[in-house]
Amino acid sequence: MNLNLNFKKSYLLLVLFISQFSFSQEGIAVYSDYLTDNYYLIHPSMAGAANCGKLRVTSRAQWFGQEDAPSLSTASFNTGVGERSGIGAILFSDRNGYHSQKGIKLTYAHHIMFSRSEIDLNQLSFGLSGILVQSQLDETDWLNNQPFDPIVGGITQKDSYFNLDLGASYNYLEFYTHFTVKNLMGNVRRELYTDFETDNLRKYLISAGYVFGNSDRLQWEPSILFQLVEQTKERSIDLNLKVYKNMDFGKLWGGLSYRRSFDGAEYLEGGNIGEQRLQYITPIVGVNFNQFMFAYTYSHLTGNVRFDNSGFHQITLGMNLFCKREKYQCNCPAIN
């Protein structure tokens, strides 16, 4: 029984390592932080789409108590420029054991209004982000008390690459939809992963949602996010529901997100081969107080095979700045 348990944990660790490793190649991994009032983090076309500039800082930690567990930190800002343009920037640091990456993303977006007045929302947006990433592999303690291995240099290896994200968004009153291609260009970091890394890191994101209700009562926002990795054909979907309540000081909100992959991984249990799909359940709570925002998310991995029982914690702090435009006459939290 202990042998099976150890095998399951080791197998899952390998699966999660490979999964996280593939995510790390794409720049910023797509988690649930976009639901904390930060669609710009995954869709470049949302840069400057809102009536205020948005400063957001996030910190994500996985598997509390586990040494060298994955962690991700981001700092992003986007704002409108002129009548119909937007700019944005994202700084990020992603660590996973011996692997880590740091990067910067710079964005320009253009917004086309089809409305007859400035307070009616009917907007088509296009955005382009350039991203510079430095990847790092720390081998400095790999040879401690270990036999000599000629392929282990015992140093910290580094390599950098450049890529582009391209996206489009359409916001019409309470309805919105987004489409983004991440890592549009083909490239590879030969210094670190000569024999294994593909030059096709493209991922496609499609999301849509609608806000029901009115400002005097609860507002309900169901939404979805579909992801497709071109090279491996991996697919997943997020099913989300958020609820908003306007208060004198600002807004209270919360929600629930469910992520499920369409592709399963096999594992051995009791001599039988089972299959498990990646599944996350993520509750979210947040508050907007005047121009400030705070949110907390907790992602719980479900299934028989897990590395441990702890979840993934994330905190988001935000501030709205440079509010120039009048609010649109719609229940559209991502824009107003």
N, C-alpha and C positions, 0 to 999 in steps of 0.2 A: 504493500500500500504506500509506504514512504517512497519506494522507488518510482511508482507511478506519479506521485505528487511532485517529486523532484523533476521527473521528466517533463511533466506538464508545465511546471514553472520555467524550466530551462527552454522548452520549446516556445512558450509564449514570449519569453524574454527575447528570443531570437526573432520571432515574428514582429514584435513591437519595435525591436531595434531596426530591422529592415524597413518597416513602415515609416518610422520616424526618420531614418536615414534618407529615404526617398523624398519625404517631405522637406528635409533640410536642404536638398538640392534646389528646391523651387523658390527659395527666398523665405517669405513669411508663410508659415503653415496656416491653413484655413481652419480655425477653431470656431468657437461660438462668440468670440468677442465682437463680431460685427453687429450682434444684437444689442450691445450696450451703446446704442446711439452712435455707431461708428461704421456705417456702410462704406465710407471712403477707404477703410483699411483693406477691403477686398475688391472694390469697384472704383477705378480711377476716375470714371465719369462723374462721380459724386463730389469731386473737389470743387468747392465754392458753390454748390447747388443750394445750400441753405441760406436763410436770411442773416445768419451770423457766422463768423469764423468759429471753428471748433478745434480746441486743444484737448487731446486725449492722451492719457498715460495708462498703460496696462502692465500688469505683472502676473504671470501664470506659473504655477509650481505644480509638479506632478509627484505623486507617491511620496508623501511626507515620511521622513525617517529612512528613506533609501538613499544611499550614497551616490552622488553623481546622477541623480534623477534629472529628467528633462525639465528645462525651464525656458520661458520666453518672456522678454520685456520689449515693449514698443512705446514710442512716443511719436504722436502724429499731430499735424496741424494743417488745416485747409481753410481757405477763405475766398470770397469773391474778389475779383479785381476788375474795375471798370463796370460796364453795363452787363456784359455777357460772358465774362471769362472767370476762371477759377484757377488757383494754384494750390499746391499742397506738398508736404514733405513728410516722410516717415523714417525714423531711425529705429533699428531693431537689433537685438542680441539674442541668439538662440543657442542653448547649450544642451548637449546630450552625451553624457559620459566623456569620452576622449574627443568627441567631435564638437565643434562649435562654429558659429558663423556670426558675422556682424555685417550690417549693410545699411545703405541709404537709398531711399526712393524719392524721386522728384517728379511732380505731376503737373501737367497743364490740361485744363478742361475748357470746353466751349459749350455754352448753353443757348439753345434756340427757343424763344418763346412764341407760342401760337395763340396766346390769350389776347382778348380784346382790351383787357385792363391789367394793371400791374398787380392786382390782388387776386386774380383768378390764375390758378396753377395749371398750366398745360405746357410742359417743358420737355424738350428732347436734348440730351446731353451726350457729348463725346469726350473721352479722356485718354491721355497717353502718359504712361509713367516709364521713366528710365530708372533702372535699378542696378546698383553696384554692390556686389557681395564679396566678402573675403571669407573663405572657408579655412578651417584650421584643424589639424590632426595632431594631438599631443602624444608623442611616443616616449617622453622623457623617462617614465618609470616602467616601461614595458620589459626591460631587461633585468630589473631588480630580482636577484635570486633565481634567474631563469637561464637556461642554456643559451649560448650565442645563436642568434638567428640572422643570417646575412640580409634578409629583406627588411629588418627592423633597424632603422637608423638611430633610434634613441634620441631624436630631436623633435622639435615642433615644426611640422610641415605646414606651409601656407600656400594658398592659390586664390586668385580672384577671377571673377567673370562679370560680364555686363549683359543685361537682357532688357526686354520691354514688356509691359502690360498694356493691352488695348481694350477699351470698354465703351459701352453705350448704355444710357439709362433713359427711361421715359417715365415722367411723373405727371399724372392727370388727376387733380383733386386728391381723393383718398386712395387712388390706385397707383402702383408703381411696379416697374419691372427693370431688371438689369441683365446685361450680358457682358462677360469679360473673358478675354483670352490671356492667361498668365504665361509668361516666358515664351513670347512669340518667336524669338530668334532661337536657332539651333546653335548650341555651343557646349563645350565640355572642358572640365578642368583637368588637363593631362597630368599636371604635377602630382595630383593626389590619387586619381582613380583611373589610370591608363587603361586597364583591361576590362573594367566592369561598368563604367558609367556611360549611359546613352547620351547623345547630343540632343535628344528630343525630350524636353521637360515641359511641354505644353499641357496646360490644364484648362478646361472650359468650365465656367461658372454661369449658371442661369438662376436668377431668383425673381420672385414676384410676391406681392402681398396687397392687402386691402384693409383699410381701417373702418370699422363699423361703429356706430354710436354717435353721440354728440358731446359737446364740451361740458354740458351740465350734468351728465351722467358718466357711467363707465364707457370707455372706448375699448374695442376689441380689435386686435390686429393679427389675423392668421397670415402666415407666410411660408414659403418653401425655398430651399436652396438645393439645386442639383449640381453635382460635380462629376466631371469625366476626365480621366487621365488618358491622353491620346496614346501614349506608348504601350501601356499595360492594359488599357480598356477598363480599368477599375472605375466603378461608379458608386456613388453614395447620394443619399438624399437627407435633408433636414426638414422636419415638420415642426413648425414653430407656432406658438400662440402667446401673445403679449396682451396685457390689460393695463390701461392707464386710468388714473383718477386725478382730475385737476383739483388743486388745493389753493388756498390764499397765498401760500409762500412759493408755489411752483407746481410740482407734479409728483405723485407716487406711481410707481409702475412695477410690474413683475411679469414673469412668464415662464414657459416651459418649452424646452427644445428636445427633440428626439432625432438622433442621427442613426441611420442604418445603411450599411454597405450592401450592395447587390451581390458581392462576391464573398465567398466564405473561405476560411483556412481550415485545413484538416489537422486533427490532433489524435493522439493515441491514448485511450483510457480503458484499462482492464482488458487489454488485448483487442479491443474494438476501435475502429477508426471513426471518429466523429467529425462533424463540420460545424464551425461557428462563424457567424458573421459579426463584424464590428458593430457594436451598438452602444450609444451613449445616451444617457438621460441627463439633461442639464436644467435645473431650476435657476431662475434669475430674479434678483430683486434690485431695485434702483430708486433713486430719488433725485429730482431736480429742485434745487433750492436757489431761487433767483437765477444768477448766471452760472451756478456751480452744479456739477453732476457727480454722483457716486453710484457705483454698481458693484455687485458681488455675484459671481457665478460659481456653481459647483457641478462638475461633470462626473457622473458615476458610470463606470464601465460595467455592463451586464454580461452574463454568460457564465458557463461552467469553468472556463479557463481564464484566470486573471493573475497578474503578477502579485498583487496584494489587495487588501480590502480598502485601502485608502483611495480617495478620488483626486480630481484635478481642481485646484482652487485658483480663482482669478479675481483680481480687484482692478477696477477701472476708476480713475479720477479724471474729471473733465471740467472745462471752463469755456463758456461761450463769450466771444470777443468781437468787437467791431460790428455790432448789429446796426446795419444801415437801412436795409429794405423793410418796408412794412410787411407784417405777417400776411400770408395768403389766407383767403377765406376757405379753409379746409382743415379737416382733422388729419394732418400729415406731419407726425412727430419728427421724421427725418429731415424735413424741410423747414418747418416753423421752429 
